Amino acid sequence: MKTKSIKQTVAFTDSPDEVYELIMDAKKHSKFSGSNVKMSKKINGKFEVFDGYCHDYNIELEQGKKIVQAWHFDEDGWPEDHYSICSFQFEATPNGTKLSFCQTNIPEHKVEELKQGWENYYWMTMKSYLAE
């Protein structure tokens, strides 16, 4: 299976700790995503987002600086035993936070759909939630 990667950079007006917590705190994540979320804050701890559509485990966690997770997507064309690695890097800027996101090992036929999904269901909804 051919795979590709996604790289995106997003600016937030909130601190790196606030943006980090938005992803890692199950209640906050649930509020911005409008879905059920389970989120361990431990290495090798499990997570489920979007009512279990995306799930698996934490690889590396550094408060306000970095999240690395193995993701599995329950959808057609995503092999049962296949994981994609998602990395979120948080950097303080004079205006808030620069989030550098990278997702690797994505089945080639899912790349465009996931690019748009991160924009629509994460970055835009996170910004809306933080603006409230």
Buried (B, 14 or more C-beta within 10 A) or exposed (E): EEEBEBEBEBEBEBBBBBBBBBBBBBEBBBBBBEBEBBBBEEEEEEBBBBBEEBBBBBBEBEEBBBBBBBBBBEEEEBEEEBBBBBBBBBEEEEEBBBBBBBBBBBBEEBBEEBBEBBEEBBBEBBBEBBEE
